[in-house]
Amino acid sequence: METRGRLVELFHYLQDPHLVARFQRVCGVRGTFSRTASDGTHAHNNGDCRGHISGEKESEKPVGRRGRSENGPQNGAVNGREEGGPDAGPPGSSSTLKPLRKNSLTGDAGLEFVIENRFLYYLFTFGTELGNELFYITFFPFVMWNVDAFVARRLVLVWVWVMYLGQCTKDVLGWSRPTSPPVVKVEMLYNSEYSMPSTHAMSATAIPVSLFLLSFGRWQYPFSLGFSLALCWCLVVGVSRIYMGMHSVLDVMAGVLYSILILLVILPALDLIDGFNLTCRYAPLIIICLHLGLGLFSFTLDTWSTSRGDTAQILGTGAGVALASHVNHLLGLMPDPTPEQLPFTFFSADVRKARQHMEVELPYRYIVYGTVGFNVLFLVPLLFRFLQLS
């Protein structure tokens, strides 16, 4: 019982929105929660904030319950005064005021916030974009057209199943996003969706890990490089969801573990599934019916949210890629490249001789060390000043 109690306590700690708010403050994010003169409450669009009741404890508010309803706030209600009142004041001279993105489908505009560390803001904005639509419609075609269609086809297959199961799990669990205040909503694009698990974290685990496992041995690169890039990808995206105020620490951890569990099941079956899509004569009919049926099922899990459109886009992408793969294989239009045909050859035996040629040695030494000198004297001191380290 004692162990169970500790696990429950840890569970609630990792789900606490105040943990997210503290992390945001450490990263230099400050909310500008305004207080109305009429009722002394904080006005915001991420949940009602009713006046303080004598004797009421903030820790007694429900956590992890469904926050979407017709009359109530989408992200739950917070009773009591906002934590960290000094943070809600006007920005200092070194702070940068940024407006929140607006969700055009729901009309959520959010509140303004203050950014005190622009480097982290741009880093985590980049990280969160690695799980958005713009990245997908750029990344997958690039890999298909310019790198390796064999790997890209299987990567899309993994991505579709991971994202679909993640979106459905969100609607089944129905856990609300971290409440605001105390959390600052740096992003509003997915604010109307449920929280558990983080599909950004799931995607940021599935794509780099699958890309690493599918390409290593087929492409020529060091194991440490591929592993490091996959790990950095996962970390930046996962931490960015906490920074943006969209997920609790528990949501992100659950998303990573859930994605790994799905990968353990689907990666060994990729040869079978991909072979079926390419060679089975009934594959087009089964692909269309399966993806359409999965979409209809997901639409019955809960009321409307932006996740419905995302799920339909994911399933449509998966069906389109699978159908195109079947047609390409049937007509022989786009055969899978052999390892010798991939644009990743590296002739190690010729490197020593190649470095002796003027047209090779002069440019690479001049450019590399010229860049080093420029960075040492200009970019690095500028970065230190930007990070307030000098």
Contacts in CASP RR format, 6 or more apart in sequence:
PFRMAT RR
TARGET T0000
AUTHOR 0000-0000-0000
METHOD contacts of the structure
MODEL  1
METRGRLVELFHYLQDPHLVARFQRVCGVRGTFSRTASDGTHAHNNGDCR
GHISGEKESEKPVGRRGRSENGPQNGAVNGREEGGPDAGPPGSSSTLKPL
RKNSLTGDAGLEFVIENRFLYYLFTFGTELGNELFYITFFPFVMWNVDAF
VARRLVLVWVWVMYLGQCTKDVLGWSRPTSPPVVKVEMLYNSEYSMPSTH
AMSATAIPVSLFLLSFGRWQYPFSLGFSLALCWCLVVGVSRIYMGMHSVL
DVMAGVLYSILILLVILPALDLIDGFNLTCRYAPLIIICLHLGLGLFSFT
LDTWSTSRGDTAQILGTGAGVALASHVNHLLGLMPDPTPEQLPFTFFSAD
VRKARQHMEVELPYRYIVYGTVGFNVLFLVPLLFRFLQLS
11 250 0 8 1.000
12 63 0 8 1.000
13 19 0 8 1.000
14 248 0 8 1.000
14 249 0 8 1.000
14 250 0 8 1.000
14 253 0 8 1.000
15 63 0 8 1.000
15 64 0 8 1.000
15 248 0 8 1.000
15 249 0 8 1.000
15 250 0 8 1.000
15 251 0 8 1.000
16 63 0 8 1.000
16 248 0 8 1.000
17 178 0 8 1.000
17 179 0 8 1.000
17 180 0 8 1.000
17 182 0 8 1.000
17 183 0 8 1.000
17 248 0 8 1.000
18 83 0 8 1.000
18 182 0 8 1.000
19 248 0 8 1.000
19 249 0 8 1.000
20 178 0 8 1.000
20 182 0 8 1.000
20 183 0 8 1.000
20 242 0 8 1.000
20 245 0 8 1.000
20 247 0 8 1.000
20 248 0 8 1.000
20 249 0 8 1.000
21 83 0 8 1.000
21 181 0 8 1.000
21 182 0 8 1.000
21 183 0 8 1.000
21 184 0 8 1.000
23 242 0 8 1.000
23 243 0 8 1.000
24 183 0 8 1.000
24 184 0 8 1.000
24 186 0 8 1.000
24 242 0 8 1.000
24 243 0 8 1.000
24 245 0 8 1.000
25 87 0 8 1.000
27 117 0 8 1.000
27 120 0 8 1.000
27 124 0 8 1.000
27 243 0 8 1.000
28 114 0 8 1.000
28 115 0 8 1.000
28 116 0 8 1.000
28 117 0 8 1.000
28 120 0 8 1.000
29 113 0 8 1.000
29 114 0 8 1.000
29 115 0 8 1.000
29 116 0 8 1.000
29 121 0 8 1.000
29 184 0 8 1.000
29 186 0 8 1.000
29 243 0 8 1.000
30 87 0 8 1.000
30 88 0 8 1.000
30 89 0 8 1.000
30 91 0 8 1.000
30 95 0 8 1.000
30 113 0 8 1.000
30 114 0 8 1.000
30 116 0 8 1.000
30 184 0 8 1.000
31 87 0 8 1.000
31 88 0 8 1.000
31 111 0 8 1.000
31 112 0 8 1.000
31 113 0 8 1.000
31 114 0 8 1.000
31 181 0 8 1.000
31 184 0 8 1.000
32 88 0 8 1.000
32 89 0 8 1.000
32 90 0 8 1.000
32 91 0 8 1.000
32 97 0 8 1.000
32 111 0 8 1.000
32 112 0 8 1.000
32 113 0 8 1.000
32 114 0 8 1.000
33 42 0 8 1.000
33 44 0 8 1.000
33 82 0 8 1.000
33 85 0 8 1.000
33 88 0 8 1.000
33 111 0 8 1.000
33 181 0 8 1.000
34 42 0 8 1.000
34 43 0 8 1.000
34 88 0 8 1.000
34 111 0 8 1.000
35 41 0 8 1.000
35 42 0 8 1.000
35 43 0 8 1.000
36 42 0 8 1.000
36 43 0 8 1.000
39 51 0 8 1.000
40 51 0 8 1.000
41 49 0 8 1.000
41 50 0 8 1.000
41 51 0 8 1.000
42 49 0 8 1.000
42 82 0 8 1.000
42 181 0 8 1.000
43 49 0 8 1.000
44 110 0 8 1.000
44 111 0 8 1.000
44 180 0 8 1.000
44 181 0 8 1.000
45 73 0 8 1.000
45 108 0 8 1.000
45 109 0 8 1.000
45 110 0 8 1.000
45 111 0 8 1.000
46 73 0 8 1.000
46 74 0 8 1.000
46 75 0 8 1.000
46 76 0 8 1.000
46 108 0 8 1.000
46 110 0 8 1.000
46 177 0 8 1.000
46 179 0 8 1.000
46 180 0 8 1.000
46 185 0 8 1.000
46 191 0 8 1.000
47 72 0 8 1.000
47 73 0 8 1.000
47 74 0 8 1.000
47 75 0 8 1.000
47 76 0 8 1.000
47 77 0 8 1.000
47 78 0 8 1.000
47 179 0 8 1.000
47 180 0 8 1.000
48 72 0 8 1.000
48 73 0 8 1.000
48 76 0 8 1.000
48 77 0 8 1.000
48 78 0 8 1.000
49 77 0 8 1.000
49 78 0 8 1.000
49 79 0 8 1.000
49 80 0 8 1.000
49 82 0 8 1.000
49 181 0 8 1.000
50 77 0 8 1.000
50 79 0 8 1.000
50 80 0 8 1.000
51 79 0 8 1.000
51 80 0 8 1.000
51 81 0 8 1.000
52 79 0 8 1.000
52 80 0 8 1.000
52 81 0 8 1.000
53 79 0 8 1.000
53 80 0 8 1.000
56 79 0 8 1.000
56 80 0 8 1.000
58 78 0 8 1.000
58 79 0 8 1.000
58 80 0 8 1.000
58 83 0 8 1.000
61 77 0 8 1.000
61 78 0 8 1.000
61 79 0 8 1.000
61 179 0 8 1.000
64 174 0 8 1.000
64 175 0 8 1.000
64 176 0 8 1.000
64 195 0 8 1.000
64 196 0 8 1.000
65 175 0 8 1.000
65 176 0 8 1.000
66 174 0 8 1.000
66 175 0 8 1.000
66 176 0 8 1.000
66 194 0 8 1.000
67 73 0 8 1.000
67 74 0 8 1.000
67 75 0 8 1.000
67 76 0 8 1.000
67 174 0 8 1.000
67 176 0 8 1.000
68 74 0 8 1.000
68 174 0 8 1.000
68 176 0 8 1.000
68 192 0 8 1.000
68 194 0 8 1.000
68 302 0 8 1.000
68 303 0 8 1.000
68 305 0 8 1.000
74 106 0 8 1.000
74 108 0 8 1.000
74 176 0 8 1.000
74 191 0 8 1.000
74 192 0 8 1.000
75 176 0 8 1.000
75 177 0 8 1.000
75 178 0 8 1.000
75 179 0 8 1.000
75 180 0 8 1.000
75 191 0 8 1.000
76 176 0 8 1.000
76 179 0 8 1.000
77 179 0 8 1.000
78 179 0 8 1.000
78 180 0 8 1.000
78 181 0 8 1.000
78 182 0 8 1.000
82 88 0 8 1.000
82 181 0 8 1.000
82 182 0 8 1.000
83 181 0 8 1.000
83 182 0 8 1.000
84 182 0 8 1.000
91 97 0 8 1.000
91 114 0 8 1.000
92 114 0 8 1.000
94 116 0 8 1.000
95 114 0 8 1.000
95 115 0 8 1.000
95 116 0 8 1.000
96 114 0 8 1.000
96 115 0 8 1.000
96 116 0 8 1.000
96 118 0 8 1.000
97 112 0 8 1.000
97 113 0 8 1.000
97 114 0 8 1.000
97 115 0 8 1.000
98 112 0 8 1.000
98 113 0 8 1.000
98 114 0 8 1.000
98 115 0 8 1.000
98 121 0 8 1.000
99 112 0 8 1.000
100 109 0 8 1.000
100 110 0 8 1.000
100 111 0 8 1.000
100 112 0 8 1.000
100 113 0 8 1.000
100 185 0 8 1.000
100 186 0 8 1.000
100 187 0 8 1.000
100 188 0 8 1.000
101 187 0 8 1.000
101 188 0 8 1.000
101 189 0 8 1.000
102 108 0 8 1.000
102 109 0 8 1.000
102 110 0 8 1.000
102 188 0 8 1.000
103 109 0 8 1.000
103 188 0 8 1.000
103 189 0 8 1.000
103 190 0 8 1.000
103 191 0 8 1.000
103 192 0 8 1.000
103 306 0 8 1.000
105 192 0 8 1.000
105 306 0 8 1.000
106 191 0 8 1.000
106 192 0 8 1.000
106 306 0 8 1.000
108 188 0 8 1.000
108 191 0 8 1.000
108 192 0 8 1.000
109 188 0 8 1.000
110 185 0 8 1.000
110 188 0 8 1.000
111 180 0 8 1.000
111 184 0 8 1.000
111 185 0 8 1.000
113 184 0 8 1.000
113 185 0 8 1.000
113 186 0 8 1.000
115 121 0 8 1.000
117 387 0 8 1.000
118 386 0 8 1.000
119 386 0 8 1.000
119 387 0 8 1.000
120 243 0 8 1.000
121 186 0 8 1.000
123 236 0 8 1.000
123 240 0 8 1.000
124 236 0 8 1.000
124 239 0 8 1.000
124 240 0 8 1.000
124 243 0 8 1.000
124 244 0 8 1.000
125 240 0 8 1.000
126 236 0 8 1.000
126 240 0 8 1.000
127 236 0 8 1.000
127 237 0 8 1.000
127 240 0 8 1.000
128 187 0 8 1.000
128 200 0 8 1.000
128 237 0 8 1.000
128 240 0 8 1.000
128 241 0 8 1.000
128 244 0 8 1.000
129 135 0 8 1.000
130 203 0 8 1.000
130 204 0 8 1.000
130 233 0 8 1.000
130 236 0 8 1.000
130 237 0 8 1.000
131 200 0 8 1.000
131 203 0 8 1.000
131 204 0 8 1.000
131 237 0 8 1.000
132 189 0 8 1.000
133 310 0 8 1.000
133 313 0 8 1.000
136 159 0 8 1.000
136 317 0 8 1.000
140 152 0 8 1.000
140 155 0 8 1.000
140 156 0 8 1.000
140 317 0 8 1.000
143 149 0 8 1.000
143 151 0 8 1.000
143 152 0 8 1.000
143 155 0 8 1.000
144 152 0 8 1.000
144 153 0 8 1.000
146 343 0 8 1.000
147 342 0 8 1.000
147 343 0 8 1.000
148 215 0 8 1.000
148 218 0 8 1.000
148 219 0 8 1.000
148 337 0 8 1.000
148 342 0 8 1.000
149 334 0 8 1.000
149 336 0 8 1.000
149 337 0 8 1.000
150 218 0 8 1.000
150 336 0 8 1.000
150 337 0 8 1.000
151 211 0 8 1.000
151 214 0 8 1.000
151 215 0 8 1.000
151 218 0 8 1.000
153 274 0 8 1.000
153 321 0 8 1.000
153 325 0 8 1.000
154 210 0 8 1.000
154 214 0 8 1.000
154 270 0 8 1.000
154 274 0 8 1.000
155 207 0 8 1.000
155 210 0 8 1.000
155 211 0 8 1.000
155 214 0 8 1.000
156 317 0 8 1.000
156 318 0 8 1.000
156 321 0 8 1.000
157 266 0 8 1.000
157 270 0 8 1.000
157 273 0 8 1.000
157 274 0 8 1.000
157 318 0 8 1.000
157 321 0 8 1.000
157 322 0 8 1.000
158 206 0 8 1.000
158 207 0 8 1.000
158 210 0 8 1.000
158 263 0 8 1.000
158 266 0 8 1.000
158 267 0 8 1.000
158 270 0 8 1.000
159 203 0 8 1.000
159 206 0 8 1.000
159 207 0 8 1.000
159 210 0 8 1.000
159 314 0 8 1.000
160 314 0 8 1.000
160 315 0 8 1.000
160 317 0 8 1.000
160 318 0 8 1.000
161 262 0 8 1.000
161 266 0 8 1.000
162 202 0 8 1.000
162 203 0 8 1.000
162 206 0 8 1.000
162 259 0 8 1.000
162 262 0 8 1.000
162 263 0 8 1.000
162 266 0 8 1.000
163 199 0 8 1.000
163 202 0 8 1.000
163 203 0 8 1.000
163 310 0 8 1.000
163 311 0 8 1.000
163 314 0 8 1.000
164 294 0 8 1.000
164 298 0 8 1.000
164 311 0 8 1.000
164 314 0 8 1.000
164 315 0 8 1.000
165 258 0 8 1.000
165 262 0 8 1.000
166 197 0 8 1.000
166 199 0 8 1.000
166 202 0 8 1.000
166 255 0 8 1.000
166 258 0 8 1.000
167 199 0 8 1.000
167 298 0 8 1.000
167 307 0 8 1.000
167 310 0 8 1.000
167 311 0 8 1.000
167 314 0 8 1.000
168 297 0 8 1.000
168 298 0 8 1.000
168 301 0 8 1.000
168 311 0 8 1.000
169 196 0 8 1.000
169 197 0 8 1.000
169 258 0 8 1.000
170 193 0 8 1.000
170 194 0 8 1.000
170 195 0 8 1.000
170 196 0 8 1.000
170 197 0 8 1.000
170 199 0 8 1.000
170 307 0 8 1.000
171 194 0 8 1.000
171 298 0 8 1.000
171 301 0 8 1.000
171 302 0 8 1.000
171 305 0 8 1.000
171 307 0 8 1.000
172 301 0 8 1.000
173 194 0 8 1.000
173 196 0 8 1.000
174 194 0 8 1.000
174 195 0 8 1.000
174 196 0 8 1.000
174 302 0 8 1.000
175 194 0 8 1.000
175 195 0 8 1.000
175 196 0 8 1.000
175 251 0 8 1.000
176 194 0 8 1.000
176 195 0 8 1.000
177 191 0 8 1.000
177 193 0 8 1.000
177 194 0 8 1.000
177 195 0 8 1.000
177 245 0 8 1.000
177 246 0 8 1.000
177 247 0 8 1.000
178 195 0 8 1.000
178 245 0 8 1.000
178 246 0 8 1.000
178 247 0 8 1.000
178 248 0 8 1.000
180 245 0 8 1.000
183 245 0 8 1.000
184 245 0 8 1.000
185 191 0 8 1.000
185 244 0 8 1.000
185 245 0 8 1.000
185 246 0 8 1.000
186 243 0 8 1.000
186 244 0 8 1.000
186 245 0 8 1.000
187 244 0 8 1.000
187 245 0 8 1.000
187 246 0 8 1.000
189 306 0 8 1.000
190 246 0 8 1.000
190 306 0 8 1.000
190 307 0 8 1.000
191 246 0 8 1.000
192 305 0 8 1.000
192 306 0 8 1.000
193 305 0 8 1.000
193 306 0 8 1.000
193 307 0 8 1.000
194 302 0 8 1.000
194 305 0 8 1.000
194 307 0 8 1.000
195 246 0 8 1.000
195 247 0 8 1.000
195 248 0 8 1.000
195 251 0 8 1.000
196 250 0 8 1.000
196 251 0 8 1.000
196 254 0 8 1.000
197 251 0 8 1.000
197 254 0 8 1.000
197 255 0 8 1.000
197 258 0 8 1.000
198 238 0 8 1.000
198 241 0 8 1.000
198 246 0 8 1.000
198 247 0 8 1.000
198 251 0 8 1.000
198 252 0 8 1.000
198 254 0 8 1.000
198 255 0 8 1.000
199 255 0 8 1.000
200 237 0 8 1.000
200 238 0 8 1.000
200 240 0 8 1.000
200 241 0 8 1.000
200 246 0 8 1.000
200 247 0 8 1.000
201 234 0 8 1.000
201 237 0 8 1.000
201 238 0 8 1.000
201 241 0 8 1.000
201 247 0 8 1.000
201 251 0 8 1.000
201 252 0 8 1.000
201 253 0 8 1.000
201 255 0 8 1.000
201 256 0 8 1.000
201 259 0 8 1.000
202 255 0 8 1.000
202 256 0 8 1.000
202 258 0 8 1.000
202 259 0 8 1.000
202 262 0 8 1.000
203 237 0 8 1.000
203 259 0 8 1.000
204 233 0 8 1.000
204 234 0 8 1.000
204 236 0 8 1.000
204 237 0 8 1.000
204 238 0 8 1.000
205 234 0 8 1.000
205 255 0 8 1.000
205 256 0 8 1.000
205 259 0 8 1.000
205 260 0 8 1.000
205 263 0 8 1.000
206 259 0 8 1.000
206 262 0 8 1.000
206 263 0 8 1.000
207 233 0 8 1.000
208 229 0 8 1.000
208 230 0 8 1.000
208 231 0 8 1.000
208 233 0 8 1.000
208 234 0 8 1.000
209 230 0 8 1.000
209 234 0 8 1.000
209 259 0 8 1.000
209 260 0 8 1.000
209 263 0 8 1.000
210 263 0 8 1.000
210 267 0 8 1.000
211 230 0 8 1.000
212 226 0 8 1.000
212 227 0 8 1.000
212 229 0 8 1.000
212 230 0 8 1.000
213 267 0 8 1.000
214 270 0 8 1.000
215 221 0 8 1.000
216 223 0 8 1.000
216 226 0 8 1.000
218 339 0 8 1.000
218 342 0 8 1.000
219 342 0 8 1.000
219 344 0 8 1.000
220 344 0 8 1.000
220 345 0 8 1.000
220 346 0 8 1.000
221 344 0 8 1.000
234 256 0 8 1.000
238 252 0 8 1.000
238 256 0 8 1.000
239 252 0 8 1.000
241 247 0 8 1.000
241 251 0 8 1.000
241 252 0 8 1.000
242 248 0 8 1.000
242 249 0 8 1.000
242 252 0 8 1.000
266 273 0 8 1.000
274 325 0 8 1.000
276 283 0 8 1.000
277 283 0 8 1.000
277 287 0 8 1.000
277 322 0 8 1.000
277 325 0 8 1.000
277 326 0 8 1.000
278 325 0 8 1.000
278 326 0 8 1.000
278 329 0 8 1.000
279 329 0 8 1.000
280 286 0 8 1.000
283 322 0 8 1.000
283 326 0 8 1.000
284 323 0 8 1.000
284 326 0 8 1.000
287 319 0 8 1.000
287 320 0 8 1.000
287 322 0 8 1.000
287 323 0 8 1.000
287 326 0 8 1.000
288 319 0 8 1.000
288 323 0 8 1.000
291 315 0 8 1.000
291 316 0 8 1.000
291 318 0 8 1.000
291 319 0 8 1.000
292 315 0 8 1.000
292 319 0 8 1.000
294 315 0 8 1.000
295 311 0 8 1.000
295 312 0 8 1.000
295 315 0 8 1.000
298 308 0 8 1.000
298 311 0 8 1.000
299 308 0 8 1.000
299 311 0 8 1.000
327 333 0 8 1.000
328 334 0 8 1.000
354 360 0 8 1.000
355 361 0 8 1.000
381 390 0 8 1.000
384 390 0 8 1.000
END
